[in-house]
């Protein structure tokens, strides 16, 4: 593992700890460096997220069901 990869892993661990997330098998985690970038990447959330508040979007997807569920929790 090179220095860049080590730094990424360290930042990821700090970010997960900050948000109170415990690493679990079967769960994928992605850390986005700048929160503005997150909102740009997830443009469909722009009208649902208040950039001044902590927010947790949750997406539930089941390929055997006709609709997905998006929850946006502020708190």
C-alpha positions, 0 to 999 in steps of 0.5 A: 500500500503506497502513502496515498492509499494509507492516507485515504484509509486513515481519512476514511476511518476518521470519517466513519468514526465522525459519523458514528458508523461501524464497519460491517460485512456486506456494506460498502462505504465511500468517502467523498472529499468535499461535501460540495462535491457530494451534492454535485454528484448527487444532484437529485438531492440538491432540493432535499438537502439543507447544506446548513444541517447534518443530513443522512440520505438512505436509499433502499433498493430491491430489484424485485420491487418496482420502486426504490425508497429515498429517505433524507433525515436531518438531525 
